[in-house]
């Protein structure tokens, strides 16, 4: 019954937020908190800003979009800084339709949904509170009651600019219900809700022959004409179109460019002048942010049509490409899986990563820059260190193809193939190879993949497989090395003794014979080569280790196996290279002896406890690595 208690608490909370009073009382609120009179664009910007902004590598990260939008930091920054921010400052940008343009499943709808859900929550806070003339179907701004000739005086007193005129219905109500006494007009606090059609509207194109303009602007209520005597009486009009209901908030046009022209022309005056025509009335004021989304093909077709030129200049296009970072792509899949009925299925570590590698490769353009291939480019984009390249190279690569990421495999296809792998395997566990196999099998079923693309994509699956082979070997290597922890510590101490002697130009005393010997160059190089330390770079690396060693000693800390990440990796790889034969025998033998069985069980236990495998996927990993090592 806990849920019923929470429902009751929510209802009580909603009641506490409600407010009702006269226009005179509302002005007292405005005097104390001018933000209640903010425009629709300012409200959206302040909502985004209130969630927090942080800076990372010179780029602004808007926390409002965290956990929902992944890998599109540049797009989001552009969206906020080029549209929402200047629009909030009443610059001319607010008189433009915001058009999100990009490939399917790229995040356009998610961005709009986030804005809508965000506004619903924001209007329940003090900072985002919205007040409207009570009983108005368009939730009109109470400040419209201030006559035009007094608005300059109002600005001097309150510091707030008023835009828009009182709607025909409220003009009539002011005269008939309140006898022209503006100060007595009742005002109430409203809460945006897409379901209740308050402050959020959504318009979806349908058959042009059957879709009526009334869906946007409302319609005459013929049943009331006899009562009110005229079609031009505002009481005989239903102000229930999407533009009416979205007033004060956000209006979403889904697939806007599929709309019939007569619908698009209504947006011309709404964006430029802040009003639209409805019925037999003067222009009706509306303050709303219009956001639309479409794909690139439809946008190009729209631009090519000369008849649409009037709208071209009233649109701000923000491209929304696919994510191009492997680590962020994994988060997209994790989110989609969490929201599905697949959440109970064990997906082995790195299974989503190999799918992400494949997806991102299909979206990347082959680099023109010398000395860099598409795999290195993928790594650089994901923030990995690639020897010989830096962040300046990443920026240069991005400039090569400004429209990069507008094509390729979409996340939904990957999730569909993962689902297919789960159903086909009929076990509650899948691994990276299952996912790659399913991705490959699905290429023939994808309607938009050409034979040329298929060949290219098969190559990307092979690259993803190769990447996984390295990951799998490293995973097993770490698990095995853990079982030989004493050996790792001994090897480390031996290396450190030799490095200290090398850097201080000393000799090492043999513990058995007492003989003084030069530092063991062969041993040091056999470890350093494991992580690509060249002959020229060995001196700098050894000095770096010695400095770290001295720093630890100065602080009274013990330098151990985990004190230097790259050195730990080198020790692991060296030990694994020395143990390779043991691993081969242990992982591939069909009838392991007691000692081998014990070792296998130790490795499996570690893979389960510390690396996130279950018993099925851990055993599959060991068998696979065994087959790799035996090739």
GIKARA-V68566 format. One record per backbone hydrogen bond with DSSP energy under -0.5 kcal/mol. NH is the residue of the N-H (numbers start at 1). CO is the residue of the C=O. If there is no record, write none. Layout:
NH;CO, NH;CO
This chain:
5;1, 6;2, 7;3, 8;4, 9;5, 10;6, 11;7, 12;8, 13;9, 14;10, 15;11, 16;12, 17;13, 18;14, 18;15, 21;187, 23;185, 24;183, 26;22, 27;23, 28;24, 29;25, 30;26, 31;27, 32;28, 33;29, 36;33, 37;34, 38;35, 43;39, 44;40, 45;41, 46;42, 47;43, 48;44, 49;45, 50;46, 51;47, 51;48, 52;49, 54;61, 56;59, 59;56, 61;54, 62;60, 63;52, 63;61, 65;62, 66;63, 68;65, 69;65, 70;68, 76;72, 77;73, 78;74, 79;75, 80;76, 81;77, 82;78, 83;79, 84;79, 85;80, 87;83, 88;84, 89;85, 90;87, 91;86, 94;91, 95;92, 96;93, 97;314, 98;290, 99;97, 99;316, 100;98, 100;292, 101;99, 101;318, 102;294, 106;103, 111;107, 112;108, 113;109, 114;110, 115;111, 116;112, 117;113, 118;114, 119;115, 120;116, 121;117, 122;118, 123;119, 124;121, 125;122, 128;122, 129;126, 130;190, 132;188, 133;140, 134;186, 136;133, 137;135, 139;136, 144;141, 145;142, 146;143, 150;147, 151;148, 154;150, 155;151, 156;152, 157;153, 158;154, 159;155, 171;167, 172;168, 173;169, 174;170, 175;171, 176;172, 177;173, 178;173, 179;175, 180;174, 181;178, 182;180, 184;181, 185;181, 185;182, 187;21, 188;132, 189;19, 190;130, 193;198, 197;193, 197;194, 198;193, 199;197, 199;245, 201;250, 203;252, 205;254, 210;207, 211;207, 215;212, 216;213, 217;213, 218;214, 219;238, 221;236, 222;220, 224;221, 225;222, 226;222, 228;224, 229;225, 233;230, 234;232, 236;233, 237;234, 238;219, 239;237, 240;238, 242;215, 243;216, 244;216, 245;241, 246;242, 247;244, 248;287, 249;246, 250;199, 251;289, 252;201, 252;250, 253;251, 253;291, 254;203, 254;252, 255;293, 256;253, 256;293, 258;255, 259;256, 263;260, 264;260, 265;261, 266;262, 267;263, 267;264, 268;264, 268;265, 269;265, 270;266, 271;267, 272;268, 273;269, 274;269, 274;270, 275;269, 276;284, 281;278, 281;279, 284;276, 285;283, 286;274, 288;286, 289;249, 290;288, 291;251, 291;289, 292;98, 293;253, 294;100, 299;295, 300;296, 301;297, 302;298, 303;299, 304;300, 305;301, 305;302, 306;304, 308;305, 309;306, 311;308, 312;308, 313;309, 314;311, 315;312, 316;97, 317;315, 318;99, 318;316, 319;317, 320;101, 321;319, 322;405, 324;71, 326;324, 329;325, 330;326, 331;327, 332;328, 333;329, 334;330, 335;331, 336;332, 337;333, 338;334, 339;335, 340;337, 343;340, 345;342, 346;428, 347;345, 348;346, 348;430, 351;348, 354;350, 355;351, 356;352, 357;353, 358;354, 359;355, 360;356, 361;357, 362;358, 363;359, 363;360, 364;360, 372;369, 377;373, 378;374, 379;375, 380;376, 381;377, 382;378, 383;380, 384;379, 386;384, 389;386, 393;390, 394;390, 395;391, 396;392, 397;393, 398;394, 399;395, 400;396, 401;397, 404;401, 405;363, 406;403, 411;105, 413;410, 414;410, 415;411, 416;412, 417;413, 418;414, 419;415, 420;416, 421;417, 422;418, 423;419, 424;420, 425;421, 426;422, 427;422, 429;427, 430;346, 435;431, 436;432, 437;433, 438;434, 439;435, 440;436, 441;437, 442;438, 443;439, 443;440, 444;441, 445;442, 446;442, 446;443, 447;445, 449;446, 450;448, 454;450, 455;451, 456;452, 457;453, 458;454, 459;455, 460;456, 461;457, 462;458, 463;459, 464;460, 465;461, 466;462, 467;463, 468;464, 469;465, 470;466, 471;467, 472;468, 473;469, 474;470, 475;471, 476;472, 477;473, 478;474, 479;475, 480;476, 481;477, 482;478, 483;479, 483;480, 484;480, 484;481, 485;482, 488;484, 489;485, 490;486, 491;487, 492;488, 493;489, 494;490, 495;491, 496;492, 497;493, 498;494, 499;495, 500;496, 501;497, 502;498, 503;499, 504;500, 505;502, 506;501, 508;517, 510;515, 514;510, 517;508, 517;515, 521;519, 524;520, 525;521, 526;522, 527;523, 528;524, 529;525, 530;527, 531;528, 532;529, 533;528, 534;532, 538;534, 541;537, 542;538, 543;539, 544;540, 545;541, 546;542, 547;543, 548;544, 549;545, 550;546, 551;547, 552;548, 553;549, 554;550, 555;551, 556;553, 557;552, 559;557, 560;558, 563;560, 568;564, 569;565, 570;566, 571;567, 572;568, 573;569, 574;570, 575;571, 576;572, 577;573, 578;574, 579;575, 580;576, 580;577, 582;579, 583;579, 584;580, 585;581, 586;582, 587;583, 588;584, 589;585, 597;593, 598;594, 599;595, 600;596, 601;597, 602;598, 603;599, 604;600, 605;601, 606;602, 607;603, 608;604, 609;605, 610;606, 611;606, 611;607, 612;608, 613;607, 618;614, 619;615, 620;616, 621;617, 622;618, 623;619, 624;620, 625;621, 626;622, 627;623, 628;624, 629;625, 630;626, 631;628
